[in-house]
């Protein structure tokens, strides 16, 4: 990266370099594609094959989600190295955008090879684009320029405009018309971002260039100079700050995984008789950022004017605590959902949680990007930005692991009844006649050590319509034994039963054979015990609340020694370009 090079004579918009808005719209469309695809990913993977999904368990879907979102950000390290050592940020962003267009486009193809290929290309594309476009934003401003934090906040709002629109549009299209239509629409968004970036190159001439080819001898020497004592101390602070970043995003990124599934299954989304698509919850965070972004920035600005502590480290600690409070609301949601049979929680629990997550994010995240550009040595600018996003990636993996731990292992079963045996059960006879998937809600308990399953609708015994599946009788007995143990642990009785939703789906290949039409054969299924699942979710939400609170408090307690190691990196702002300020989305930061 070139030394920050914003000049007073350059073209400005709202008091900021015009290049900021080129990067703003490029990143907006990139995030439109990424968050649109993310809103669908776990739901697509865990949906039944009959509904166009992959038919994986929710735990497996969350596991893949964790690995994918981790790798997306971990690839920022090699992406930063490539930029710093070979290409420069500007070309790296261009190549990353091209790869992303290809990746999202391939995801629109309904084949497993396309699914994995598309994910791989998105991982590489984001790794090239994400750290370098953020570093270029910092490069638009001179050191000490008060506009830098505001520029990053404007850039951050661009990210969230893209995220807001994607959840509404891509999420709706994917859930309504087909998953792959949604994936394809995400690719269209990325293509628009690429076009914006290419057409805006004239406003980016002074940033993102490869230092190794610089005409400035001083810039080339920066690549060879060893780090100074101050630079080493600042690198220590950055390294420690990455730990809180991992915890923060490990909690926050439940949005695309656990909270996404929870919204789909456990939240009452009916508003005046209309059921809101579950993916629309993914837009709440972005909408709240747009609404409250300036207000949160104003709050911190007022503290700064009063001479109170406003360091980035303090914001990160407080932001983590506030974000964690959102999971305390989810503890309440879990209690409400578990209070009734097959219950759901109020829309407002999750809405309130996303609001607190957003306030926490606005404290911790926008200025974290700026913080890195202030502390990182110029020779390692993109690499350290890459490490930041890698820490975000490890946070995403932590999110997937935590989410996976919240899911009960489904008990696999097979349908063994004839279709005529289902006439009285929830219209299942009609669905079986059409080879369609069906589900039967039931109360379950043990009676004389035998499993009893009574239809929740009319109390009739449905235990005879299924058997525990497995390659041999030993596996079947093991599954039955696990269910019995769980029922005993939950003290399920006829007066106080547990509850399960038995879901069945016909084998896709068997359904293609006309001779098998409506025969009720080749149906496989699974169920979980609702009380067990509710308990797992309750404990996970409580765990996240405690984890974030502890880490946030640790950062605040270590604030003074960590600030000393920054050697005043945040103390010299406000000396340059103050007269250039106009209307800002985050005025006063």
N, C-alpha and C positions, 0 to 999 in steps of 0.2 A: 504494500500500500504506500502511496506517496504520502509525504507529510501533509496533514490537513491543509487544505488549500482554498478555503472559501475567501473570496476577495470582495471588498465593498462594491467594486464596479461590476461584478458579475450579475447576471439576470436573477432576480429574486421573485418569489411569490409569497405573499403574506409574511414578508421579512425573512424568508428562508431561501437558500439556493434552489433554483429550479430543478436541479438534479434530485433533490429530495422527493419531489412528486413523481418523477420517473420511477424511482425506486419504490415509492409508496404504491403506485398502481401495479408495478410488476409483482411486488410481494402480496398485494391484495388478491390478485388472481391466482398466484401460487398457493396461497392459503385457502382460497375458494376451492381449489382442486383437492388439496390435502385434507381439509376438514370435511368436505363433502364426502370424499371416499371414506374417511374415518367414521363418519356418522353411520355408514352402512356396513362397515366391515364385520363387526362382531355379530350383528343381527343376521347378515348374509351367511356367515359361516355356521351359525347355530340354528338357522332355519331348516326346516325339513326339506328333503330333496323334492317332495311334491310341491313345495312352495317356491322352488327355484334355488334353494340354498344348498349348502354342502352337507347338512345333516350331522354336523359334529356336536359333541356335548358342549355345554356352555363353558365348562372348565377348560376344555381343549381350545375353544374359541378365544378365551381370555389368555391362555398361554401363548397362542400364536400372536395375539394382539400385543402382548408384552414384548415378545422377541422382535416383531416387526417395528414397533414404535421405538424400541431401543436402538435397533440397527439404523433406522432413519437418521437418528441424531448422532450416534457414534461415528457414522461415516463422515461427520463434519470434521473429524480430526484429519483423516487423509485428504478431505476436501480442502482444509486450510493449508496443509502442507503443500499440496499441488499448487495452490494459489501463491503461497509465499516463495516457493522454490522454482516453479516452472512457468506458470501462466499469468499470474496476477489475478486479482479479484474479478476484474471486468470480464475477462474471457471465461473464467471459471463459472461465473453466473450464467453466461450465455450457453455454455455447453451443458450445464446442469438443467437449464430450462428446456433445451432440446430433448435431453434424455427423459425429462418428466413428461413432456408431451407424448413421447413414444410409450412410456410406461402406463399412463392413464388410458391411452388409446387401446393398448393391448388388453387391459382389464375389461374392456367392453365385450371381448370375445368370450363366449360361454364354453370354455374348455379349461381343464385343470392346468395344462401347460401354460396357458395364457394367464391364469391366476397367479402362478408362482413367478412367471417371467415378469409380469406387470409389477408385482410387489418388489422384485429385485431391482428393476429399473427405477422405480420410485425411490428406493433406498439410496441408490447411487446418485440420482438426480438431486434429491434434497441435500445429500452430503456435499455436493459441489456448490449448490446455490445458497443454502441457508446461512452458513457462517460468513460467506464472502459478501453477500448483499448487506448484511448488518454492519460489517466492517466498513463498507463503502459509505454508509450513512455517517459514521463517525469521521470519515475522511473528508467530508464536505465542510467541516468546521475546524478553525484553528484551535490550538490549545488555549484553554481558559475562556473560550467563547461561551457566554451564558446561554446561547441558543441551542447548544448541543443536546441537553436533556430534553428540551422542548421538541427538538427535531426528532429524537427517538420516540417521544410520546405521540407525535403526529404519525410517525412511521408505524407505531404500535396500533394506533387506531385504524390505520389502513389494513393491518393484519386482521383486525377484528370485524371490519366491514365485510371482508372476504369470508370470514368464518360465519358471520351472521347470515349472509345470503346463501351460503352453501348448505347450511343445515336446513333452511326453509325450502330451497329449490331442489338441490340434489337429493336431500333426504326424502322429500315428498315424491319426486319422480321415481326414486329407487324403490320405495315401499309401495307405491301405487301401481306403477307400470312395469316394474321389473328391475331387479338389482343391477343388471348390466347396462340398462339405459342410464341409471344414475352414475355408474362408473364412467360411461362415455361422456356424459355431460360435464363431469369433473375435468375430463381431458380437454373439452372445448374451452373451459375457463383457463386452463394452463396455456393453451395456444394463444389466447388473447393477451396473457401476461408476457409471452415471448415477443409478440408483435409490439407491445408498448415498449419493452426494453430495447429492442433493435431500433425503433424510431426515435428513441430518446437519447441516443449515444452522444449527440452533440452537446448535451448538458452534463456529460460525465467525463469530459476529456481530462480533467485534472485529478480524478480519483480512480483507484483500482488498477493502476498500471503496475507492471512487473518491475520491481526495484532493480533486478539484475540487469535490465536493459535501460535503466535511467541514464539520462545525459548528465545528471547531477552527481558529481563525484562523492559528495557528502552522503547522499542516499545510498550509493553502492557500498560505502564503507560501513553503513549501519548493519549490513549483513554479516560483517566480519568481526565487529567489536564484541568483546566479552561483556557480560552484564555487569553493571555497577552494583555496589552494595544496596543502594536505594531500589534499583530494579529487582534485585533478588528478594528483598523484603516484601516488595509489592507482589511478587509472584507467590510468596508464601500466603499472603492474604487472599489472593485469588484462589489458590488451591484449597484453602479452608472454606472459602465461601461456596465452593462447588459441593461440599458436603450438605449444606443446608439446601442447595438447589436440588440435590437428589431427593431429599426428604420432601421438599415442597412439591415437586412434580410427581413423586411417588403417590402422594395423596391427591393432588389436583387432577391427574390423568385418569382417575377412576371415572371421569366424565365419559370417556369414549368406551369404557369397558363395563365395570360393575354398575355404575349409575345408568348407563344406557340400557342394560338388561333390566335393571330395576324399574326404570321408567316404563318399559314395554310391558312388564308383567305385574308390578305391584303398585303402580300409581294410578289413581282414578283420574283419567284424562278427559272425562266427559264434561263439556262446557255447554250449557243450554241445549242439551240433546245431541251435540256434535262431539265426536271423539277426535281429539287432536292427535296427529301422528307422533309417535314417541320420539322420532328423530328431531322434532322441532325443539325439544328441550336442549339440544346441542347448540341452538342459536341463542339461548338465554344469556350465556356468559358473554358472548360478543355484544349482544344488545346492551347489557348492563355496562360493559366497558365504554361503549359509545356514549351512554347516558351519564355515567358517573366519572368518566376519565378526568374531565376538567375539574370537577369538584374535589376529587382526591388530590390532584396536583395542587389546587388552590389551598387545601388544608396544610400540606407540607410547606408550601410557600409562605403561608402566614406564620408557621412555626419558625421558619428561617428568618423572617423579618423581625421576629421577637427575640432572635439570638438563641433559640433553643436548638437542641440536637436534631439534625435532619440527614445524617449520613446514610448512604445506601445500605450499609450493614444493619443499621437500626430499622430501616424500612423493610429489609428482608426478614428480620426477626419478628417484627410486629405483623407483617403480612402473612407469615407462616402461621402465627397464632390465630389471626382472624379467619384465614382460610380453614383451619382446623375446626373452628367453631361450627362451620357448615355441616361437619359430620356429626356434631352433637344433635343438630336438627334431624339428621338421618337416623340417629338412634331413636328419636321420637317417632319418625315415620315407621321404623321397624316395629316399634311397640304397638302403634295403631294398626298396622297391617296384620300383626300376629294376634290381635285381640279378638278377631272374628274368624269364622271358618272361611277359608279361601279369600281372606280379606285384602283390601287395598288401602293405601294411605292417601291422605289428602294431597291434591295438586300443590298446595302451598308449602308443604314440607320441602319438597325438592326445589321449588322456586326460591324459597328462602335460603336453602343450601347453596344454590348457584349464585345468589346475590352475595353471600358472605365469601364464597370462593373468589368472586370477581373483585370485591374490595381488597381482599388479601393479595390477589394477583396484581392489582394496580399499585399497591404499595411495593411489592417485591420484584416484579418482573421488568417493567419498562426501563427503570433506571439501572437495572443489572446489566443490560446491554451497554449502556453508556459507561457504567463503572468499569467494565472490562477494557473499553477503548481508552480510558483514563490511566489505568494501571499497567496494562500490558506493554512491554517494550515494543517499539515499532517493528523490529526484526521478527517478532513472534506474534504480531497483531492477529493474523488470521488463524494461526495455530491455537492461540489462547481462546479466540472466539469459537474455534472448533471444539476445544476442550469443554467450554461452557455448554455447547449443545450436546456434547457427549455425556456430560453430567445430567443434562435434561433427559438424554436417552436412557441412562441407567435408572433415572427416576421413573421413566415409562416402563422399564422392565420390572422395577419394584412394584409399580401399579398393577401390572399384569399378574405378578406373583401373588400379591395381596388379594386381587380380585379372584384369582383361581382358588385361593384358600377359602373364599366365601361360598363356594358352590358345593353342594352335596353331590356325591357320586351317584348318578342315576342307576336304578336297579333295572337291568334288562329283562324283558319278558317277551313271550310270544303268544299270539292269539290262537286259541285251540278250539273255540266254540264254532258251531255251525252258524251261518248268518240268521237262520230262523230263531236261534236262541236269543237274539238281540232285539226283538221287536219292541220290547217295552223300555229299552235303555236309550234315552236321549237321542232318538231318531237314528241311532247307529245302524239299524238294519238298512235304512235307505242309503246311507253313506257307504256301507259295505257293498251293497248292490251296484254302486257306481265305482267301486275300488278306490274310494276317497279315504283320506285320513279321518279319524274320529277320536274323541276323548271321552272318558267317563270319570266324573268326580265321585269319590267314594270316601266313606268313613271306614277306617281300618283299626283293628285291635286284635288281641289274642283271646281266644276262648279255649280252655283246656289245651293250651300250647299249639292251637291251630289258628292260622291266619283267617280272619273274617273281614270281608270287604263288602260293605252295603252301599248301594247306589245312593248318592247324596240327594238325588231327585225324588225317589220314591221308596227308598229303604229296602229294595230287593237285593238279594245276594248276587254279587257279580264275580265272586272269587273263582267260579268254575269256568269263566271265559278265557282265562289266561294261565300260563304256566311260566315258571322261571326259566329263562333260556340259558344255554351253555352247551358246550360240545359233549358233555357227559353228565351223568346224574350227580357226580361229585360236585361239579361246578354249580349245578342247580341248587343242591342242598346248601352250598356255601352262601349263595345269594339269599335264599330263604332264611338261613341262620342270621345273616346280617340284618335283615328286616326285623326278625323277631327280637334281636338284641336291641335294636333302636326303639322298638315299641315298648320293650320292658324298661329301657332307660327312661323313656318319656311317660311311663306308668299309664299306658293307654288301656282303657277299659271300655265296656259297652256304654257306660254312663259318661265317660270322658274320653272319646276316641281321638286318634290322630286322623289326619286327612291326606289324601293322595289324589293326584290327577293322572289316571292311566291313559297314556297317549299311544295310539297305534297308527302305523303307516304301512301300506302295502309295498312290497319290493318293486322297484321301478321296472326292472326287466320282466318280472312276472306279470305286471300290469299291462305290458305291451302285447302279450299273447291273448288273442281273442277268446280262445277256448277257456281261459282262466277267468273270464269276466264275471264278477260278482260271486265267485266261489268261496270267498272268505278265507282263502289260503294265503300263505306267504306274507302274513302280517306280522311285523315286528313292532315292539313297543318298549316303553320305559316309564318309570315313575320315580318321584322323590317324595319323601315324607315332608309335608309342608312345614310342620312344626320344627323339624330338624333344620330345614333351610332357613327359616326365619331366625332361628337361634344363631346360626352361623353368620348371617348378615348383621344381626344386632352386635355380635362380638367384634366383627371386623370394623364396623363403623365406630364403635367405642375405642378400639385399638388405634385407629387412625387419628382420632381426636386427641388421645393421650400422646401419641408419637409426635405429632406436629407441635403440640403445646410445649413438650419438653425441649425439643430442638430449638424452637423459637426463643424460649427463655435462656438457653445456653448461649445463643448468639448475643442476646442483649447483655448477659453477664460478662461476656468477653469483649464487649464493645471497645472499651478504652485501650487495652493492649493491642487489639487489631488495628485501631485507628492510628496508633503510633507507628505501626509498620507501613502504613500507606504514605508516610512522610508528606502529609498535606496535599495529596493528589486532588482532593475535592475542596481545598480551601482557597483556591485562586480563581474561582469562577466569578463572572460578573464584571470583569475588567475590560472585556472586548466586545464590541458590537452591541452594547446595551442600547445605543440610540437607534439600532436597526429594528428593534422589536415593534411588531404591530399586533394584530389580532392573532392569538394562538389558541389552539385547542387545550393546551395545558399551561395557560398563562401563569407566570410567576414562579415556575419550577426552578 
